[in-house]
Amino acid sequence: MRVSEYGLDGYDDIQAQARAVVESLAPRDREPRAGEGLTDTQVKAFRASGLSRHAVPGRFGGITETVDPVAVCVIREELMYGSSPLDAMFALQGIGSYALTLGGDPELQRYWLPRIASGEALAAMALTEPGAGSDLKAATTTIRVEGDELRIDGLKSFISHAEVADVITVFGKEEGGWSLVAVPADTPGLSIRPGPSLIAPHDVADVVLDGVRVPVSHRIGAPGKAFDLVLATLTVFRASVAGSAVGLAQAALDEAVRHCRDREQFGRPLYKLGPVAGLLADSGSDVEMSRLLAYRAATRAREAAESGDGARAAESLDYSSMAKLAATEAACRVVDRCVQAMGRFGLVADSRIGQIYLLQRPLRIYEGASEVLRLGVARYLTAQLPDASGPDASGPD
Ligand SMILES: Cc1cc2nc3c(=O)[nH]c(=O)nc-3n(C[C@H](O)[C@H](O)[C@H](O)COP(=O)(O)OP(=O)(O)OC[C@H]3O[C@@H](n4cnc5c(N)ncnc54)[C@H](O)[C@@H]3O)c2cc1C
């Protein structure tokens, strides 16, 4: 289905471009096998795709004047439909560089952003630590000014694509607050240790920061004020996780519908057996609802970014959280139903549905776990009431 059929004009070509990048890979090259990481073929195809130009603004080689959350969402939907490594690489180009786009030193921007736009450089974002996941403020990585340099010490864990990244945006404590620093991956003192092998193949690694020194100009934004940059990044990219979830759920649905059309039991195609019809119909409805919400959230994020109004951006983050929550939870329901509808054929390892069954699970955990998002969404709903200033408006802590 083209994006224009959902009332969004100007995105059909972008959707087709993303689809073509997936199709440029042979089917066996699209997903990693168990225990495999990113392959050279995937990285090469991604670098050459031109898609990274949607992750940075026009003045640094991007396609649009500012990063367009709708384009990002549409691209992630298409990529995740066919190839999760392509989706992850694209997402990280944006997530890893957006703070730099918003608040980086001009010289640093001029160095990194055109390279990221062209795909020559890959970006990563290092927030998480062994003791700090949802509770980012528990981060213990330190950033200290020493002369005209910043010294960074700490350990980041579960950092996507750290092993291939050229620049890593690192989050740490500074001056009673939290700062972000752009650290080139070849900086002395920065080393990468392989992370655990995940059930859904995806490269994560530890980033060890042992007396890392970079010029003070590598700090992004004001000292100790990085939370606003993290929230701005989430406003744009959380809606895109919803897009990614929609792509994956659609891929599962297409597998199941094809199977249930072609396989007969009791003399009829599976899709005509009432309970199986229910599994497919409920899944199709979930996918459509999620897609509409993802596009709506991305549109609101685009409008908020264009307005430059901080209050609107905060509200749009809540809405993006709602879309991420709804679409990722729905994707997991859809995939489970699709496996059920396909019977034993849904259980074959390395089949497309088998891959999707593993790929769906991290969606509800990374970039805001569902339980944490629910707290924010409940607060947002409470604040929407006309008497929001009343004593009960604060919502759950
Ligand atoms: C595939 C993958 C890729 C990742 N890539 C990156 C990356 O590139 N960079 C990076 O920095 N991090 C990355 N992460 C880490 C990710 O951001 C964290 O996993 C996520 O923030 C959740 O933290 P946690 O896993 O430590 O869970 P925890 O915070 O320990 O949460 C455990 C459970 O408790 C719940 N919970 C936590 N706090 C609350 C609360 N206040 N109220 C109610 N429930 C709560 C959670 O919802 C969850 O169910 C990645 C993770 C995965 C799985």
The ligand as an SDF file (V2000), in Angstrom:
LIG
                    3D

 53 58  0  0  0  0  0  0  0  0999 V2000
   18.1280   -4.6740   20.7770 C   0  0  0  0  0  0  0  0  0  0  0  0
   18.5390   -3.5940   21.7270 C   0  0  0  0  0  0  0  0  0  0  0  0
   19.3070   -2.5440   21.2730 C   0  0  0  0  0  0  0  0  0  0  0  0
   19.6960   -1.5360   22.1510 C   0  0  0  0  0  0  0  0  0  0  0  0
   20.4920   -0.5160   21.6780 N   0  0  0  0  0  0  0  0  0  0  0  0
   20.8690    0.4710   22.5200 C   0  0  0  0  0  0  0  0  0  0  0  0
   21.7120    1.5380   22.0480 C   0  0  0  0  0  0  0  0  0  0  0  0
   22.0710    1.5960   20.8660 O   0  0  0  0  0  0  0  0  0  0  0  0
   22.0920    2.5010   22.9240 N   0  0  0  0  0  0  0  0  0  0  0  0
   21.6960    2.4900   24.2390 C   0  0  0  0  0  0  0  0  0  0  0  0
   22.0650    3.4100   24.9650 O   0  0  0  0  0  0  0  0  0  0  0  0
   20.9060    1.4880   24.7180 N   0  0  0  0  0  0  0  0  0  0  0  0
   20.4860    0.4890   23.8990 C   0  0  0  0  0  0  0  0  0  0  0  0
   19.6970   -0.5450   24.3560 N   0  0  0  0  0  0  0  0  0  0  0  0
   19.3050   -0.5800   25.7670 C   0  0  0  0  0  0  0  0  0  0  0  0
   17.8630   -0.1410   25.9640 C   0  0  0  0  0  0  0  0  0  0  0  0
   17.7410    1.2230   25.7630 O   0  0  0  0  0  0  0  0  0  0  0  0
   17.4110   -0.6120   27.3530 C   0  0  0  0  0  0  0  0  0  0  0  0
   17.2790   -2.0220   27.2700 O   0  0  0  0  0  0  0  0  0  0  0  0
   16.1010    0.0080   27.7710 C   0  0  0  0  0  0  0  0  0  0  0  0
   16.2970    1.3640   28.0810 O   0  0  0  0  0  0  0  0  0  0  0  0
   15.4870   -0.6780   29.0060 C   0  0  0  0  0  0  0  0  0  0  0  0
   16.4220   -0.7610   30.0310 O   0  0  0  0  0  0  0  0  0  0  0  0
   16.7670   -2.1760   30.7120 P   0  0  0  0  0  0  0  0  0  0  0  0
   16.8840   -3.1880   29.6380 O   0  0  0  0  0  0  0  0  0  0  0  0
   17.9430   -1.9440   31.5800 O   0  0  0  0  0  0  0  0  0  0  0  0
   15.4980   -2.5560   31.5570 O   0  0  0  0  0  0  0  0  0  0  0  0
   15.1490   -2.0280   33.0440 P   0  0  0  0  0  0  0  0  0  0  0  0
   15.2160   -0.5550   33.0850 O   0  0  0  0  0  0  0  0  0  0  0  0
   15.9480   -2.8130   34.0290 O   0  0  0  0  0  0  0  0  0  0  0  0
   13.6230   -2.4730   33.1460 O   0  0  0  0  0  0  0  0  0  0  0  0
   13.2220   -3.8090   33.4680 C   0  0  0  0  0  0  0  0  0  0  0  0
   11.7050   -3.8590   33.5190 C   0  0  0  0  0  0  0  0  0  0  0  0
   11.2310   -2.9470   34.4940 O   0  0  0  0  0  0  0  0  0  0  0  0
   10.3320   -2.0250   33.9150 C   0  0  0  0  0  0  0  0  0  0  0  0
   10.5090   -0.7210   34.5530 N   0  0  0  0  0  0  0  0  0  0  0  0
   11.6620   -0.0200   34.6700 C   0  0  0  0  0  0  0  0  0  0  0  0
   11.4270    1.1410   35.2960 N   0  0  0  0  0  0  0  0  0  0  0  0
   10.1090    1.1980   35.5500 C   0  0  0  0  0  0  0  0  0  0  0  0
    9.2350    2.1510   36.1790 C   0  0  0  0  0  0  0  0  0  0  0  0
    9.6940    3.3360   36.6440 N   0  0  0  0  0  0  0  0  0  0  0  0
    7.9170    1.8470   36.2750 N   0  0  0  0  0  0  0  0  0  0  0  0
    7.4240    0.6780   35.7780 C   0  0  0  0  0  0  0  0  0  0  0  0
    8.1930   -0.2550   35.1920 N   0  0  0  0  0  0  0  0  0  0  0  0
    9.5150   -0.0160   35.0730 C   0  0  0  0  0  0  0  0  0  0  0  0
   10.6770   -2.0060   32.4370 C   0  0  0  0  0  0  0  0  0  0  0  0
    9.5760   -1.6050   31.6470 O   0  0  0  0  0  0  0  0  0  0  0  0
   11.0540   -3.4570   32.2010 C   0  0  0  0  0  0  0  0  0  0  0  0
    9.8980   -4.2160   31.9920 O   0  0  0  0  0  0  0  0  0  0  0  0
   19.2940   -1.5690   23.5050 C   0  0  0  0  0  0  0  0  0  0  0  0
   18.4900   -2.6340   23.9500 C   0  0  0  0  0  0  0  0  0  0  0  0
   18.1230   -3.6350   23.0760 C   0  0  0  0  0  0  0  0  0  0  0  0
   17.2570   -4.7450   23.6000 C   0  0  0  0  0  0  0  0  0  0  0  0
  1  2  1  0
  2  3  1  0
  2 52  2  0
  3  4  2  0
  4  5  1  0
  4 50  1  0
  5  6  2  0
  6  7  1  0
  6 13  1  0
  7  8  2  0
  7  9  1  0
  9 10  1  0
 10 11  2  0
 10 12  1  0
 12 13  2  0
 13 14  1  0
 14 15  1  0
 14 50  1  0
 15 16  1  0
 16 17  1  0
 16 18  1  0
 18 19  1  0
 18 20  1  0
 20 21  1  0
 20 22  1  0
 22 23  1  0
 23 24  1  0
 24 25  2  0
 24 26  1  0
 24 27  1  0
 27 28  1  0
 28 29  2  0
 28 30  1  0
 28 31  1  0
 31 32  1  0
 32 33  1  0
 33 34  1  0
 33 48  1  0
 34 35  1  0
 35 36  1  0
 35 46  1  0
 36 37  1  0
 36 45  1  0
 37 38  2  0
 38 39  1  0
 39 40  1  0
 39 45  2  0
 40 41  1  0
 40 42  2  0
 42 43  1  0
 43 44  2  0
 44 45  1  0
 46 47  1  0
 46 48  1  0
 48 49  1  0
 50 51  2  0
 51 52  1  0
 52 53  1  0
M  END
$$$$
